[in-house]
Amino acid sequence: MGFSHIDYAIIIVYVLGVTLAGSLIAGRQKNARDYFLGGKSLSWWAVGFSIVASETSTLTFISVPGLAFRSDMHFLQLVFGYFIGRVLVAWLFIPAYYRGDLETAYDFLGRRFGLSVRRLASVTFIVTRVLASGVRLFATAIPVHLVTGLGYAQSIALIGACTIIYTYAGGLKAVVAMDVVQLCVYLCGAAASMALILHVLPGGWADVTAFATRGGTDKFEILNPSWGGSLAGFLASPYTLAGSLLGGTFLTMASHGTDQLLVQRLLGCRSARESRNALLLDAAFIVVQFAFFLLLGLALFAYYGGVTYGALGLGSSDEVFPSFIVHRLPAGLAGLLVAAILASAMGTLSSSISSLASSTYLDLYRLARRSQAADPGGEVRTSRLLTLVWGAVLVGGAMLFTDTANPVVELGLRIASFTYGGLLGTFFLGLFFRGTRSRDATAGLIAGLAAMTAVIFCTTIDYTWHTLIGCVATLVVGNLSSLLFPYGNKS
């Protein structure tokens, strides 16, 4: 069918509309608290849906259907771990965050261990977020490249420029509000794609079932009780049942309990109860969303007659759904879906920019200038300047990712897993081990990062185990430090 002038018009109008609305919706910010935390007055349901949109938008939209297209539904085991992890964060982390008037996730570590640990954790987050967000932005450039013929660099620059505008102007309130709108749009677009596929297939859902189970295979298989044949094989397999549940649980405790990208929203709620409600809403919704996108991948597999993505002339499974949107959807609907991909990506990117700017300002810049009197107007100006800086950095970082051979959802999770274990272990030291002090937390975090460096470069252990391993290394070294240096450890 191809792209029409109507489709291009829809994309242009939608992206410009989102940019304008996001720029105006938040109103005036009086200080950094308004700009980065929405004045701590955000509605819990908006925060819950905003978290869904921020963490899964583009990666879910184009990469998760591709995973099911090329394999099966084993990825859903990881999602079950995501659910467990969110529930644990709701009951373990959020009460601790609301016992004090915290402004960032790392503010907790500062109050527990001192400013040096807060700064170290913040810098660790910043490095990780820049790399992981670069992958997310690059993922969005795939459909733009397919639609417009622009190179990946030009596509990234186009998306980034529009996103920076409304993030700069509106702060967290604009980010959250636009996330809710974008979530509705891209889910409706995906549902329309599923409906169209089932309408085109002669047997409807029966054809999907037939292709998914032909030749003795079962692409509907969710649980994988295999142990990999050996310990090395087990640790190298990303989607075993045990590995997925443990990996998903620890990865989510790190992302939703220690990553400023998501904690920033949770701290923007009015109370601990509303923050917990937001996270539990996210937990329930995320399972349904991932299951739907995996089923969409199976529907695409049936639509294309059960062939591989290589037989379709595509470079990776990530290109299957974008190619379907561009070449198979009718005029108007194709434009709406691509606009939805772009808009949801803008929401994710704006979240990354806002969280990086907030952590830089609140955890690093303002602490270094704490002897100076507060200037509310100056806070907003500096916050906006940092927003511009980090927007430019993320756009530049995304241009470094040019390999589409591996699913970007897995690449993004691997990058995040590199530091998540050390951060999660440090938060555990603060929450559950009252005898640990600053030196112990610092030693533990460094040990966690060192352990993950060794695991990533010297073993074949897959990313689902990375957060758990880093967390255990941090806890062991932190507690050993506390036992070995009980008297000299005063800080």
Buried (B, 14 or more C-beta within 10 A) or exposed (E): EEBBEBBBEBBEEBBEEBBBBBBEBBEEBEBBBBBBBBBBEBBBEBBBBBBBBBBBBBBBBBBBBBBBBBBBBBBBBBBBBBBBBBBBBBEBBBBBBBEEEBBBBBBBBBBBBBBBBBBBBBBBBBEBBBBBBBBBBBBBBBBBBBBBEBBBBBBBBBBBEBBBBBBBBBBBBBBBBBBBBBBEBBBEBBEBBBEBBBEEBEEBBEBBBEBBEEEEEEBBBBBBEBBBEEEEEBBBBBBBBBBBBBBBBBBBBBBBBBBBBBBBBBBBBBEBEBBBBBBBBBBEBBBEBBBBBBBBBBBBBBBBEBEEBEEBEBEBBBBBBBBBBBBBBEBEBBBBBBBBBBBBBBBBBBBBBBBBBBBBBBBBBBBEEEEEEEEEEBBBEBBBEBBBBBBBBBBBBBBEBEEBEEBBBBBBBBBBBBBBBBBBBBBBBBBEBEEBBBBBBBBBBBBBBBBBEEBBEEEEBBBBBBBBBBBBBBBBBBBBBBEEBEEEBEE
